Amino acid sequence: MWRFAWVIWLGACGTGQSVPDPDRDAYLAAIGSGPAACARIGDPHLAGECLAFAALQQAASDVDAARAQCAAIVDPLWADECAFMVCDRMGVSVD
């Protein structure tokens, strides 16, 4: 009995293949590409992370646009983190 269960487990876990995840693929493709690429990510947490880092890149050239982008992030965790990252990049202290 245990031998049969071991063979089943080994067969299921030993393939090394994973289920395709379109959000993960869209996230990986969007890294460094900007907000338009982040919009293709369906998961709000991944999209928020992507948008936060896109805003961080944008802060060097247009801090107001970066702050507006942070405010538009749906996931509150990443919206706050984005604002802190942009302020940190600009050397602004937040009390």
N, C-alpha and C positions, 0 to 999 in steps of 0.2 A: 504494500500500500504506500509506504513512504517513498519507495523508489519511484513509483509512478508519479507521485506529487513532485518529486525532485526533477524528473524529466520534463514535466509540464512547466515548472518554474524556469528551468534552464532554457527551454525553448522559447518562452515568452520574453525573458529578459536578455537572452543572448544574441538577439538579432542586431542590436546596435542601431536600429532605425527609430526615428522619432516621428511623431505626428506633425505634419506641417502646421505652422502657426502663422497666419497671414499678418497679424499685428506685429509679431516679432520680426518677420521679414521686412515689413514696412518700416519698423523702427530702425533696423540695421541699415536699410537703404537711405533713411532720412538723416542719419547722423551727419552733421556738417553741411547739409543741403539747404537748410532754411525752413521757415514756417510753412511754406506751401507743401513741402514733402511731409511735414509732421501732420498735416491735415488728413492724410490718407490712413492714419493709425486710428483704429476704432476704439481701442482701450483708452479710457480717459487718463489713467495713471501714466501709461507709456507716452501718450500724446502730450501730457503736461510736462513730463521730463524732457521730451524732445524740444518742446517750445521754450522751456526755460533755458536750455543750452543754446538754442538759436537766438534768444533775446540777449544772452550773455555775449555772444559774438557780435551782435548788432550794437551793443552798448558803446563800443569803441568809436563808432561813427555817428550814432544818433541815439542819445540816451533817452530822449522823450519817446521815441518810437519803441525802444526796448521796454520802457516802463509801461507803455500802453499794451504791449504784447503780454507782459506779465499779468496785467490786470484782466486780460481776456482769457487766461487759462482757467478751465473749468474745475480742475482738481485743486481744492484749496491748499493742500500740502505743497504742491508744485508752484502754485501762484505765489505763496508766501516765500518759498525758497528762491524763486526767480527774482523777486523784489530784493531779497537780501544779497543774492549773487550780483545783481546789477549795481546795487549800492556799494558793495565791496569792490567791484571792478572800478568804479568811479572814485573810490576813496572817500565816500560819504559815510559819516558815522550816524548810526540810528540809535536814538535813546529809547 
